[in-house]
Amino acid sequence: MKFVVAGMLWFFGITQAVAETQQDIQLEIESAKRSVLEISNELKEIETELVRPNSTKASLYVAINGGNFFKPMSIEVTGNGFEPLNYVYTELELKALKLGAVQPLGTVDVAPGAHWVRIVIRGQDEREQVRDLVYEGAFKKGHRHQKLLLTIADKVEQRSAFATLKAW
Amino acid sequence: MHKLGLLALALSASVLADAGTQSAEKTQSLFASIDAAASARSSRLDKRDIELSKRVYFYKYLTEDYMSAITAPEAEASLSQTEVLMTLPVSFLNMGMDSYALSMISDPVLEQRGGLGNSWFVLAQRSAERGDWEAAYDFASRAAESSALLDPASTQENRYILVSSLAGNDQLQMAKSILDEMAADDRWYFYSLYNVMLAEMRRDIDGDDLSRLLRPLRKLDITTAGYDQALYDRFMLTAGRYELENSRYPEAVEYLRSVSHDGPYAAPALLHYGWGMAKQWLYDQALQPWRVLQDNFYHLDLAVLESLMATPYVAELMQGGVESLHVYEYAERHMTSAMYDIDRLNDAELLSGWVNGWAGQGEHSHLQGNWLDGNPDLVEASETSKALESLLDTPEFGSAQADLLDIQKMQTWVQKQSEILQSQIGIMQSPRVMDAESGNATVADMRLKLVELKAEQARFKRWIETEQNAPYPYANDEEMARLQTLRAIREETSSESDQTAEMVQLNRSSSTLIGIQAWKVFKEAPIRRWETVKAYVELGNQVNDASEKLDGLVQLESQLVRFDESSDKRLQKMKVAQVRLSDLGSRLEDLRQRQQATVVVLAEHHLTMLNDRLKEYLATTRLAIARLYDNELRRNANSGGLGEYE
């Protein structure tokens, strides 16, 4: 037993010395993390300036209102004049959406004018049957950054859900 | 100065303000910087934009993508909002930026607003992980205040921290009163109970009281929520060791016997079980678990090493003197072999390779989520890992591993960003695909098309206006020609002074035909008017569409001009970012090497500790062998030189 105690004391001394060096390194790691945040922001600014001017930028956001009768599993957005968007949801993301958070699904480049859009949300109804919730409609892109909110809302009386797309 | 993100600005500002000052001031400056920068930016934004930004922030926060939550441009406008400010410390903590989190959370302004329970709780968790229970108690107490609005899901763990801190400080009554408030349906309750048991042991709880404390646990089904076999084994092992130390051997054996043989505590339980038997002079039964240990467990396990020393000691007690010599020699051989293995493993290069082995397995392609998520499963089951098993569970190793993985994640991020930036610079410097000339041509074409459409629209308008007052509205050319012909016939037949009967008949017929023709025209007129108006409206839509497209093109053209004008500046900015990335990459490589060396040093020290302990065991064993030989020689000498050598 005495060997165990001696060993522990000896090891404690070693770890104490290592801990002091470790503290210095941790401060440097924290400083490096701050640099990552700064450079990340700087790069995002550069990317925005380079790739997406507001006149061609349209962002799609997703919200859930209720979420009792339809549980989204994946989403597919297609339309004329922009690249399709696809997304598969995790449980954590669905939980966040049900709490009222809004998912930035993606940003696309579109020319000003009217665009047709078709959104297919695959999910499960309250009996866990796989269903497709489809939204089809048009949106008009102006010269400003167009923000569109897709809301998947409960239709309580029919115990189902519906989707709407509105400009934010 | 570069246009940085709001948070980066605030962090930079706080660092500038912080130069040479204490952390409390840094705290205020960070909070004030974020609040001021965010307020200034959000004041220029629409309320709806801020609301959207806030909901996007919470999406990223709730999905544990903390880095995106605080750096994403779409979430940036919400950073001055109270609800968001309250969660920023948690984001910082989850990114391993503890000093920034503490800075924010200690700010009196933020503190006054209340609702910081989750942040205090994460700080308490972090302090508990570091073993700083005093600080953990302080943070957990603040999290437990009613105004802190701690997430109910964290209440049990927060109480566990409180109980453990109090129990560790031997304030048992307070610890027990908090334990009584806890629901006995999750692991935090059982962990708290374990720590209370340890505190009771420090106060020399007697065997009966310990048995009473553990009785409900022994009856509990291991499928109970938060309770499992490993936890049960831990309770039993600790109780067994306590009873062993207090010389209550039957009770110790009873506890140790119930530890499962395939759990993580099997090896120390077998070792102590053997000692419990040996202390009761049940030597045969003591040797049995040690043989199991030596045959079935890794030979560098601490319990196996101790059992190697214990076996010949008990064998000597059983058989006495020289009869146990072969057992001592067996133990010596195994210890020598183990020492050789430890020496072989205790090599900086080999250990460095071992670190590279598990550090290289992580998926670092995305820098998001919890930077601090060290992954103990990364360490593969190699010989080195087995030898270092008891090190892998220590907080020192866990923290060093998490730091190393953080550095590597950042290195991967820097490398990826450098590649992207390099390719963007390449594109910027290459000849343009769409030059200004072709852009101008497109705009001119669209202008010409618009003019043509407007002219067509005007023509349609005039036509509609004209046809409204026409005698035969919307009649086509064929119908008009036919009418004119009939009218000419009628005039010709009516102008003759001497009209024949045939002429009169012809005149009448032409009048009739004119009437019929006119009736046909009038009959078609509403449909034709509708089609004309419809075509006119469609033309209007085309004009609007072309006009919008033209506006877009003009805007694009002006953007291209501005883009061209500022491209040198932008290129310069990109090159500066490239240099900063390169500098950061060098710093990170230096840090990685130092951190890797730290992990290797920890492993070396652990192996050296094993080696030293083994040396002690070996020395004891060799001394015993020497003593036995010596005793035997003396016995032979005393018996007149007659002995086994004859």
Boltz contact constraints between the chains, C-beta under 6 A:
constraints:
  - contact:
      token1: [A, 3]
      token2: [B, 613]
      max_distance: 6.0
  - contact:
      token1: [A, 3]
      token2: [B, 616]
      max_distance: 6.0
  - contact:
      token1: [A, 7]
      token2: [B, 609]
      max_distance: 6.0
  - contact:
      token1: [A, 7]
      token2: [B, 613]
      max_distance: 6.0
  - contact:
      token1: [A, 11]
      token2: [B, 609]
      max_distance: 6.0
  - contact:
      token1: [A, 14]
      token2: [B, 605]
      max_distance: 6.0
  - contact:
      token1: [A, 15]
      token2: [B, 396]
      max_distance: 6.0
  - contact:
      token1: [A, 18]
      token2: [B, 602]
      max_distance: 6.0
  - contact:
      token1: [A, 25]
      token2: [B, 594]
      max_distance: 6.0
  - contact:
      token1: [A, 25]
      token2: [B, 595]
      max_distance: 6.0
  - contact:
      token1: [A, 28]
      token2: [B, 591]
      max_distance: 6.0
  - contact:
      token1: [A, 29]
      token2: [B, 403]
      max_distance: 6.0
  - contact:
      token1: [A, 30]
      token2: [B, 97]
      max_distance: 6.0
  - contact:
      token1: [A, 32]
      token2: [B, 410]
      max_distance: 6.0
  - contact:
      token1: [A, 32]
      token2: [B, 588]
      max_distance: 6.0
  - contact:
      token1: [A, 33]
      token2: [B, 97]
      max_distance: 6.0
  - contact:
      token1: [A, 34]
      token2: [B, 11]
      max_distance: 6.0
  - contact:
      token1: [A, 35]
      token2: [B, 584]
      max_distance: 6.0
  - contact:
      token1: [A, 36]
      token2: [B, 410]
      max_distance: 6.0
  - contact:
      token1: [A, 37]
      token2: [B, 8]
      max_distance: 6.0
  - contact:
      token1: [A, 37]
      token2: [B, 71]
      max_distance: 6.0
  - contact:
      token1: [A, 38]
      token2: [B, 8]
      max_distance: 6.0
  - contact:
      token1: [A, 39]
      token2: [B, 580]
      max_distance: 6.0
  - contact:
      token1: [A, 40]
      token2: [B, 71]
      max_distance: 6.0
  - contact:
      token1: [A, 41]
      token2: [B, 4]
      max_distance: 6.0
  - contact:
      token1: [A, 41]
      token2: [B, 5]
      max_distance: 6.0
  - contact:
      token1: [A, 41]
      token2: [B, 8]
      max_distance: 6.0
  - contact:
      token1: [A, 41]
      token2: [B, 71]
      max_distance: 6.0
  - contact:
      token1: [A, 42]
      token2: [B, 2]
      max_distance: 6.0
  - contact:
      token1: [A, 42]
      token2: [B, 4]
      max_distance: 6.0
  - contact:
      token1: [A, 42]
      token2: [B, 577]
      max_distance: 6.0
  - contact:
      token1: [A, 43]
      token2: [B, 417]
      max_distance: 6.0
  - contact:
      token1: [A, 44]
      token2: [B, 73]
      max_distance: 6.0
  - contact:
      token1: [A, 45]
      token2: [B, 3]
      max_distance: 6.0
  - contact:
      token1: [A, 46]
      token2: [B, 574]
      max_distance: 6.0
  - contact:
      token1: [A, 53]
      token2: [B, 559]
      max_distance: 6.0
  - contact:
      token1: [A, 55]
      token2: [B, 555]
      max_distance: 6.0
  - contact:
      token1: [A, 92]
      token2: [B, 63]
      max_distance: 6.0
  - contact:
      token1: [A, 93]
      token2: [B, 63]
      max_distance: 6.0
  - contact:
      token1: [A, 96]
      token2: [B, 59]
      max_distance: 6.0
  - contact:
      token1: [A, 96]
      token2: [B, 62]
      max_distance: 6.0
  - contact:
      token1: [A, 96]
      token2: [B, 63]
      max_distance: 6.0
  - contact:
      token1: [A, 101]
      token2: [B, 55]
      max_distance: 6.0
  - contact:
      token1: [A, 101]
      token2: [B, 58]
      max_distance: 6.0
  - contact:
      token1: [A, 101]
      token2: [B, 59]
      max_distance: 6.0
  - contact:
      token1: [A, 101]
      token2: [B, 62]
      max_distance: 6.0
  - contact:
      token1: [A, 102]
      token2: [B, 55]
      max_distance: 6.0
  - contact:
      token1: [A, 102]
      token2: [B, 56]
      max_distance: 6.0
  - contact:
      token1: [A, 102]
      token2: [B, 59]
      max_distance: 6.0
  - contact:
      token1: [A, 103]
      token2: [B, 59]
      max_distance: 6.0
  - contact:
      token1: [A, 104]
      token2: [B, 56]
      max_distance: 6.0
  - contact:
      token1: [A, 104]
      token2: [B, 74]
      max_distance: 6.0
  - contact:
      token1: [A, 111]
      token2: [B, 552]
      max_distance: 6.0
  - contact:
      token1: [A, 112]
      token2: [B, 548]
      max_distance: 6.0
  - contact:
      token1: [A, 112]
      token2: [B, 552]
      max_distance: 6.0
  - contact:
      token1: [A, 113]
      token2: [B, 548]
      max_distance: 6.0
  - contact:
      token1: [A, 168]
      token2: [B, 52]
      max_distance: 6.0
